[in-house]
Amino acid sequence: MDLSKIKKISPLYSYWISNQTNEDEKERLSIANVDSKASYLFEKEPYKWENLFQSIARQIAYGDSDSIRGMKVLLSTILIPYREEVLEHFVKEGIFEEAIIEELSKVDSLGAPTKSNIFRFLKILFIIFSNPYGIEIRRKKLHSYEFTGFFIHSFRQKLSAFLDHLGLSES
């Protein structure tokens, strides 16, 4: 299973590769489910939403069924046609099995809260601040984690270019 395909499954993929203009922002917001209790995350904090989406998708792919609830919350923040499209892509790309897709399709029933896990919390916090998925933020950065994510991503790009110049890159 190629987990690098998760970024292209994201409903925000086209936004991240765009120039993130006001028009791109309007298009991103047009798929938001404003009736979702968690819509604020999708509408106001897309960088955090994207990191959570990619991280949780990987956790589920690795067998963490406790993460299904988190993915349901994220998927509830987008309109149903886009939610269904995302689920179809998860199947098509072989990321999730059919049983997981069936569970994720039941967005209305989030089920019982899972036990809190300090390790999971710290891992998510680290992911949000370190930007391991290379999300490019072109709009104004409003939160400290957006600044650190931007800085770390920029540093990685410069380091990669330097290593390429020296002929030390992996490719």
N, C-alpha and C positions, 0 to 999 in steps of 0.2 A: 504494500500500500504506500503510495507516494503522498505523504502529508504536505508536501510543498504546494499541492493543488488547492489546499484549503483557502489560501489567500484569494484565488480566483473564484471560489465558490461564494465568498463573502458578498453580500448585497452592496457593500461599499467599495468593491474592487475598482469599478470605473471611476469613482470619486477620487480614490487615492492616486490613480495614474493620470488624472486630469490636472489642469492648472489650478483647480479649486477656486474658481472665480465665483462671483455672486450667483451667476446662472447655474454653475455646478452645485453650489450650495442649495439653491432652490430645488434642483432635481433630486438631490440627496434627501432633502426634507419631505419631498412629495411621496416618498415611500414609507414615511413614519406612520405608525398606528398611534394616533393621538389619544385613543381610548385606553391604551396600555398604562398600567400603573408605573411602569418603568420607562415610559417614553422619553422622559427627561434625559436619560443616559444616551439614547440614540440621537435625540435632537441637539443637545447641548454639549455632549462629550463624545464625539464620534471616534476620537483616538482611543479613549478608554474602552468604548464599545468594541472596536475592532480588535484590540489586544485581548479582551475577554473572549470574543468570538473565536479567534484563532487558538487561544490557549485551551479553552473548554472543549473545542472540537478535537484537539489532539488528546486531551485527557479521556474523552469518551472513546476515541479510536483505540487507545491503549487499554480499554476495559474498565475505566472508572465510571461505574453506573451512577454514582452519587452526583456526577457532573451533569447528568441529563436535566435535572431541575434547573440548573443555571442556564443551559442552552434554551430551555423552554422560555425562560424569562426573556432572554435576548431575542428569541424569535417572535415573542409577543409584541415586541416594539416595532415590527415592520408589518405592513399590510399583508393580508392573507395570500394574494397571488404571488408576492415576492417570497413569502415564507415557504409556500409550496415549491417554488422554483429552487430555492436553496436546498430543500429536502431532496428534490429530484436529483440535483447535482451531487449531493452526498452519496446517493445510491449509484449514480452513473459512474462516478470516479472511484467507487469501491472503498470509500472512507468508512461508511457505517453499514451495518447489516440491516436487513428489512425490519427486524424486531425493534431495533433502536429507532428507526424512522417511524414506525407505528407509535411508539411511545412519545416521540417528539411531536407527532401530529396531534396529540391530545393536549394542545396548548392550554385549553380551558381548565384542565385539571392538573395543577402543578404538583399535587401530592403532598405528602408530609415533608416538612423541612428536614434536611439531613443534619446530622450532628455537626457542630462547628469543628473545624480542624485548623489549628494555628499554623501548621505547615502549609496547608493549601492557601490560607490567607497571605502568608509571607511570600509564597511563590507568586501569587497573582500580583501582589504589590511590587515585587521585583520586576516582573514582566512589564507592568505598566510604566515603571520608571526607566527601564533599560531598553525598551523597544527592540526586542529580539527578532521581530518579524519585518523590520526595515520599513515601517510605515513613514511615508514622507508627508510632513505637515507643512503646507505652503501658506496657509492662512495664519492670522495672528494667533500666537500661542497665549493661552489664558491661564494655564495651570502649571505648577512646578513640574509635574511629571511630563508635560508636553515639552518643556524646555530641556529636561534631562534626556528624554527620548530623542529629541531633535539633535542634541549635542552628541550623544552616543552614536546615533545613525551617521551623522556627518563625520565623526572620528573614524568609524568603520570604513566609510567610503574612501576617505583620504588614506588610511592605512592600506586598504586594498589596492588603490592606485599606486601607492609607493611600492608595495610588494610586486605588483605587475611590472613596474618600471625596472625593478631589480631582477626580474625574471624568477621571483620566488613564489608566485601565486600558484594555487592548486589547479587552475585550468590549463 
